[in-house]
Amino acid sequence: MKSTEVPLFFVTDRSPEQDEEGNLRYGYGRSPSLALGTAVVDLGKNITWEQLLAASRTQLRLDSVKMELRDIKEVVRGVKTPLPYAKIDGKLVERPDLAAQNQAAIEKFRRVMAKQLELTPRKEVFIYVHGYHNTFADAAFAMAELWHFLGRIGVPIIYTWPAGYPGLFGYTYDRESSEFTGNHLRRILTQFAGMPEVEKIHVIAHSRGTDVAVTALRELAIAARAAGLDPQEKFKIHNLVLAAPDLDLQVAEQRIVGDRLAESVNRFTIYTSPKDKAIGIAAKLFASPRGRLGTLGMEQLPETLTKDLEFGTANFAIVNFSGASDAGGSGGDRYGHSYFRDAPTVSSDLVLMLRDDQDPGTPGRPLEPLGLKFWRVPAGYPAFPQ
């Protein structure tokens, strides 16, 4: 597809709004119903495919390329949640008329996605869950870049929740929005997993969005095991990626290790950086006793986590990045928090993992091993042997 335009799907529980010209847009308001839609990101307004390709192959990436979001359209909107229910003959039953409406919306959603999957040889969906203070456009731009670098494989989807509240209380509002959206993400992941047309699901979450993803997948895994099912088989999560996770280390340990989340997906990868200033601020704000997961290094490992990494058999990796000088380029931030996009070495590793299905340390993904499932992104990565 030699075009600067990137077509995306979105799933959102942001409230719909209209701009000054009457076009659909989404702000930070919360909606009790989920919407599925389409949007287009132009990766380079008024540039050619050849110019975009040249920008994609440089260390500066898309820094000088101005992206544009347009053609936002809702395809289907589900019913408001939660659905009313009653206990009848010992079973919980949702109100029939609303349950029927919900099923009709699900079926329309399935048909739309099945039609798109017919157009790609890889029957996979890539779902990006953004972080704190991100707008709808921020999420779209990040996914458009990633999908472009992946070689435009599978189906790109942004799951965009009600973040971006302005002013002093922005972080607290966004944090509670991340809790509000959990039920909706669980529902949509369940729908994707239930589609026979979908073979693999990849979830890439950033910043506060990592808490959204971890919470949803943890609860799905618990429910699957309680029903005697293997979460990997039921939910088809091939890759779970947490980039710059804004999670208290002790909380993350209980949720990820305690509830066996790494065993619930095929490959679990965490990107961390000691130079992530945003995570450092969060550690002080919440008085995290042992710091945050997003800055975790081997020297900070608690004894319980060390034992789990020594004994565990999950396909699990913690990838450390410390090259702040490498974090220039598109959408760069002064806090060093968006390095999974801004640093060519890190985004290259992400592509090698998702596109080529490579584990760390393989010839196709030559990260530097540090021990205990820790890996380091070396300068100039990936430098393949000649």
C-alpha positions in Angstrom: 0.0 0.0 0.0 2.1 2.9 -1.3 0.2 5.8 0.3 0.9 8.3 3.0 -2.6 7.7 4.2 -3.1 5.1 7.0 -6.6 3.8 7.6 -7.3 2.9 11.2 -10.1 1.4 13.3 -10.9 2.8 16.7 -12.9 1.6 19.7 -13.7 4.3 22.2 -15.7 5.2 25.3 -15.0 8.9 24.9 -18.2 11.0 24.5 -18.8 12.1 20.9 -18.7 15.8 20.1 -18.8 18.1 17.1 -16.2 20.6 16.1 -17.0 24.1 14.7 -17.7 22.7 11.3 -20.0 20.0 12.5 -17.5 17.1 12.1 -17.3 14.3 14.6 -14.6 14.4 17.2 -13.9 13.0 20.7 -12.8 14.8 23.8 -12.2 13.6 27.3 -15.8 13.1 28.4 -16.9 9.6 29.4 -19.5 7.6 27.5 -21.3 4.6 28.9 -21.4 3.0 25.5 -18.6 1.8 23.2 -18.3 3.0 19.6 -16.4 1.3 16.8 -15.3 3.5 13.9 -12.8 4.4 11.3 -10.4 7.2 10.8 -7.5 8.2 8.5 -4.1 9.5 9.4 -2.1 11.2 6.8 1.5 10.6 7.7 2.8 13.4 5.6 0.6 16.1 4.2 1.8 17.3 0.8 4.7 14.8 0.6 5.2 11.8 -1.7 5.4 8.1 -0.8 9.1 8.2 -1.8 9.7 11.1 0.7 7.9 9.3 3.4 9.9 6.2 2.8 13.1 8.2 3.0 12.0 9.7 6.3 11.1 6.3 7.7 14.6 5.0 7.1 16.5 7.7 9.0 17.4 8.2 12.6 15.2 11.3 12.7 12.2 9.2 11.6 9.1 11.4 11.0 10.2 14.5 12.9 9.8 16.9 10.0 6.6 15.2 8.8 3.4 16.8 9.9 0.6 14.3 10.5 -3.1 15.0 10.0 -6.2 13.2 11.4 -9.4 13.2 9.4 -12.5 11.3 8.2 -13.5 10.1 11.7 -16.7 8.0 11.4 -18.6 5.8 13.7 -19.6 2.5 12.2 -21.5 1.0 15.2 -22.3 2.0 18.8 -23.2 -0.5 21.4 -25.8 -0.1 24.2 -25.1 1.7 27.4 -23.5 -0.3 30.1 -24.0 -1.8 32.5 -27.0 -3.7 31.2 -29.9 -4.2 33.7 -30.1 -7.8 34.9 -32.2 -9.9 37.2 -31.8 -13.3 38.8 -34.3 -15.8 37.2 -34.3 -19.5 38.2 -30.9 -19.1 39.8 -29.3 -17.5 36.7 -28.4 -13.8 36.0 -30.3 -12.7 33.0 -29.8 -9.3 31.2 -32.9 -7.4 30.1 -33.9 -9.2 26.9 -34.6 -6.1 24.7 -31.2 -4.5 25.6 -29.4 -7.8 25.3 -30.8 -8.2 21.8 -29.7 -4.7 20.8 -26.3 -5.4 22.2 -26.0 -8.7 20.2 -27.0 -6.9 17.0 -24.3 -4.3 17.6 -21.8 -7.1 18.3 -22.7 -8.9 15.1 -22.4 -5.7 13.0 -19.0 -5.1 14.6 -18.0 -8.7 13.8 -19.0 -8.3 10.1 -17.0 -5.1 9.7 -13.9 -6.6 11.2 -14.2 -9.8 9.3 -14.4 -7.8 6.0 -11.2 -6.0 6.9 -9.4 -9.2 7.9 -10.2 -10.6 4.4 -7.9 -8.0 3.0 -4.8 -9.0 4.9 -2.9 -12.3 4.8 -2.1 -12.0 8.5 -5.3 -12.5 10.4 -4.1 -10.5 13.4 -5.3 -7.4 15.2 -2.9 -4.8 16.7 -4.5 -2.9 19.5 -2.9 0.2 20.9 -4.0 1.5 24.4 -2.6 5.0 25.0 -1.7 6.7 28.3 -2.3 9.7 30.5 -3.1 13.1 28.9 -3.4 11.6 25.4 -6.0 12.9 23.0 -7.9 10.8 20.4 -5.4 12.2 17.8 -2.4 11.3 19.9 -3.5 7.7 19.9 -4.2 7.7 16.2 -0.8 9.2 15.4 1.1 6.7 17.5 -0.7 3.7 16.0 -0.4 5.0 12.5 3.4 5.3 12.9 3.7 1.9 14.4 1.5 0.2 11.8 3.5 1.9 9.0 6.8 0.6 10.4 5.3 -2.9 10.9 4.8 -3.0 7.1 1.0 -2.4 7.3 0.2 -5.9 8.3 -3.0 -7.1 10.0 -5.6 -4.7 11.3 -4.5 -1.6 13.3 -6.9 -0.5 16.1 -6.7 2.2 18.7 -8.5 1.6 22.0 -8.9 5.2 23.2 -10.3 5.9 26.6 -11.4 9.3 28.2 -8.0 10.9 28.9 -6.7 14.4 28.3 -8.6 16.4 31.0 -6.9 19.8 31.1 -5.4 21.7 34.1 -4.4 20.9 37.6 -6.6 17.8 38.0 -5.8 16.2 34.7 -3.8 13.3 36.2 -6.5 12.5 38.8 -9.3 12.6 36.2 -7.4 10.5 33.7 -6.5 8.0 36.4 -10.1 7.5 37.3 -11.0 7.3 33.6 -8.5 4.5 33.3 -10.6 2.6 36.0 -13.9 3.6 34.3 -12.8 2.0 31.0 -11.8 -1.4 32.3 -15.2 -3.1 31.7 -15.3 -1.9 28.2 -11.8 -3.1 27.3 -12.7 -6.5 28.7 -15.8 -6.7 26.5 -14.0 -5.7 23.3 -11.1 -8.1 23.9 -13.7 -10.9 24.5 -15.4 -10.0 21.2 -12.2 -10.1 19.2 -11.2 -13.4 20.8 -14.5 -14.8 19.9 -14.1 -14.1 16.2 -13.0 -17.1 14.2 -11.5 -14.8 11.7 -9.0 -13.5 14.2 -5.9 -15.8 14.8 -3.8 -13.5 17.0 -4.3 -10.4 19.1 -1.4 -8.1 20.0 -2.0 -5.5 22.8 0.5 -2.6 23.0 -0.1 -0.3 26.0 1.8 2.8 27.0 2.0 4.7 30.3 -1.3 4.8 32.2 -2.8 2.6 29.5 -0.7 -0.3 30.8 -2.8 -0.3 34.0 -5.9 -0.4 31.8 -4.5 -3.4 29.8 -3.2 -5.3 32.8 -6.4 -4.9 34.8 -8.6 -6.0 31.9 -6.4 -9.0 30.9 -5.9 -10.1 34.5 -9.6 -10.2 35.2 -10.2 -12.1 31.9 -7.5 -14.6 32.8 -8.9 -15.2 36.3 -12.4 -15.8 34.8 -11.0 -18.2 32.2 -9.1 -20.3 34.8 -12.2 -20.4 37.0 -14.1 -21.9 34.1 -11.3 -24.5 33.6 -10.0 -22.8 30.4 -6.5 -21.8 29.2 -6.4 -18.0 29.0 -3.9 -18.1 26.1 -6.2 -20.3 24.0 -9.4 -18.5 24.9 -8.2 -14.9 24.4 -5.5 -15.4 21.7 -3.2 -12.8 23.1 0.0 -13.4 21.3 1.9 -10.3 22.5 1.3 -8.1 25.5 3.6 -5.1 25.5 3.8 -2.7 28.4 5.8 0.4 27.3 6.9 2.8 30.1 4.4 1.3 32.5 3.0 3.8 35.1 2.5 1.1 37.7 3.6 0.9 41.3 6.2 -1.9 41.4 4.6 -3.7 44.3 1.1 -3.4 42.8 2.4 -4.7 39.5 4.1 -7.7 41.2 0.8 -8.7 42.9 -1.2 -8.3 39.7 1.3 -9.7 37.1 3.1 -12.4 39.2 0.4 -13.1 41.8 -2.3 -13.7 39.2 0.0 -15.4 36.6 -0.6 -12.9 33.9 2.6 -13.8 32.0 1.4 -17.4 31.7 -1.9 -16.1 30.2 -0.3 -14.7 27.0 2.1 -16.1 24.5 4.8 -13.4 25.0 4.9 -10.7 27.6 7.3 -7.8 27.2 8.0 -4.7 29.4 10.0 -1.7 28.3 11.6 0.3 31.1 14.0 3.2 31.3 15.8 4.7 34.3 15.7 8.1 32.5 11.9 8.3 32.3 11.2 11.5 34.2 7.5 11.1 34.0 7.6 7.8 35.8 10.0 9.4 38.4 7.4 12.1 39.1 4.7 9.5 39.5 6.9 7.6 42.0 7.1 10.7 44.1 3.5 11.7 43.7 2.2 8.3 44.9 5.1 7.7 47.3 5.8 4.3 45.7 8.0 2.5 48.3 10.0 0.5 45.8 9.5 2.7 42.8 7.5 2.2 39.6 7.6 -0.6 37.1 8.5 1.8 34.3 12.0 2.5 35.7 12.8 -1.0 36.9 16.3 -2.3 36.6 17.9 -5.5 37.9 19.3 -3.6 41.0 15.8 -2.8 42.1 14.4 -6.4 42.0 12.6 -7.5 45.1 13.5 -10.9 46.4 10.1 -12.4 45.5 10.3 -11.2 41.9 13.8 -12.5 41.6 12.7 -15.9 42.7 9.8 -15.9 40.2 12.1 -14.8 37.3 14.6 -17.6 38.2 11.8 -20.3 38.5 9.3 -19.1 35.9 8.9 -20.6 32.5 6.8 -17.9 30.9 7.9 -16.1 27.7 8.6 -13.0 29.6 11.2 -10.2 29.1 12.1 -6.8 30.6 13.9 -4.6 28.1 15.9 -1.8 29.5 16.5 1.4 27.5 18.8 4.1 28.8 20.0 6.0 25.6 18.2 9.4 26.1 20.2 10.8 23.2 18.4 8.2 21.0 15.0 9.5 21.9 14.6 12.3 19.4 12.2 12.4 16.5 8.5 12.5 16.1 6.4 13.5 19.1 9.5 13.7 21.3 8.8 14.7 24.9 11.1 16.4 27.4 10.3 13.7 30.0 11.7 10.8 28.1 8.4 9.0 28.5 7.6 8.3 24.8 10.8 6.5 23.9 8.9 3.5 22.4 8.0 5.9 19.6 10.8 8.5 19.7 13.8 6.2 20.0 14.6 4.4 16.7 16.4 1.6 18.6 13.3 0.9 20.8 10.8 1.2 18.0 13.0 -1.1 15.9 12.9 -3.7 18.6 9.2 -3.4 18.9 8.9 -4.0 15.1 11.2 -7.0 15.1 9.1 -8.6 17.9 5.6 -7.8 16.4 6.4 -8.1 12.7 8.9 -11.0 12.7 7.6 -12.7 15.8 11.1 -12.8 17.4 12.0 -13.5 21.0 14.8 -11.4 22.6 18.3 -12.7 22.0 17.5 -14.5 18.7 19.6 -13.7 15.6 16.7 -11.6 14.3 16.4 -9.6 17.5 20.0 -9.3 19.0 19.3 -7.6 22.3 22.1 -7.7 24.9 21.3 -10.3 27.7 21.7 -9.1 31.3 20.4 -12.2 33.1 17.1 -12.9 34.9 15.1 -12.2 31.7 16.4 -8.7 31.5 17.7 -7.4 28.2 19.4 -4.1 27.2 18.8 -2.1 24.0 22.4 -1.3 22.9 23.4 1.8 21.0 23.0 1.5 17.3 20.6 -1.4 17.6 19.8 -3.5 15.7 23.4 -4.2 14.4 23.2 -7.5 12.7 26.4 -9.6 12.2 27.9 -9.1 8.8 
